[in-house]
Amino acid sequence: MDISAVNALSYEDFVNIFGNVVEKCPLITAAVWTSRPFINLNALEATIDEFIDALPESGKEGILRCHPDLAGRDLHSGTLTRESREEQARAGMDALSSAEASRVARLNEEYKRRFGFPFVICARTTDKTRILRELSERCQNAREAEMARGIEEVKKICRLRLQGLVLSDAPNKL
Ligand SMILES: NC(=O)N[C@H]1NC(=O)NC1=O
């Protein structure tokens, strides 16, 4: 799909195709449709990033809270979004040993208790070992730093999801 095809989409199709580039936040996709035409994929990505940056803190927290825990309840009950399932599987989060699974569950809970939103990391650009290390280290950060870090990870996830949709030759995207 090239950018002119993206720009030609009705808002219904645009939201259907790109509605989950920010996990469970189709409102963001629906809002940025207003900014068409995009000169290229980077421009679409930048518009999403700017929309996120302009949100109040509560809005940013809301975005983080729409993310499922890594190796959490949604993974075990099969209720992850397709994108999230693929990302978590690629990082090996669906194949943890029972010791690793308990450690992740404990740290996820500790993180959420401390900050009020879940630990978010772009799973596609890392792996199980690094996720476990970061989860433990980032629990020690200040809340403000974690908000900023979580939002940067959301943007990375978004970039890779956009690239997967626009640059891949997968059929039936339109
Ligand atoms: N909590 C969290 O980081 N979730 C995610 N990360 C990612 O790459 N996909 C997700 O769903």
The ligand as an SDF file (V2000), in Angstrom:
LIG
                    3D

 11 11  0  0  0  0  0  0  0  0999 V2000
    3.0220   -4.2140   28.1030 N   0  0  0  0  0  0  0  0  0  0  0  0
    3.6110   -4.1880   26.8920 C   0  0  0  0  0  0  0  0  0  0  0  0
    4.7260   -3.7510   26.7180 O   0  0  0  0  0  0  0  0  0  0  0  0
    2.8740   -4.6870   25.8810 N   0  0  0  0  0  0  0  0  0  0  0  0
    3.3240   -4.7440   24.5940 C   0  0  0  0  0  0  0  0  0  0  0  0
    4.5980   -4.5050   24.0800 N   0  0  0  0  0  0  0  0  0  0  0  0
    4.5480   -4.8190   22.7820 C   0  0  0  0  0  0  0  0  0  0  0  0
    5.4810   -4.7430   21.9960 O   0  0  0  0  0  0  0  0  0  0  0  0
    3.3120   -5.2570   22.4440 N   0  0  0  0  0  0  0  0  0  0  0  0
    2.5180   -5.2160   23.5240 C   0  0  0  0  0  0  0  0  0  0  0  0
    1.3570   -5.5220   23.6510 O   0  0  0  0  0  0  0  0  0  0  0  0
  1  2  1  0
  2  3  2  0
  2  4  1  0
  4  5  1  0
  5  6  1  0
  5 10  1  0
  6  7  1  0
  7  8  2  0
  7  9  1  0
  9 10  1  0
 10 11  2  0
M  END
$$$$
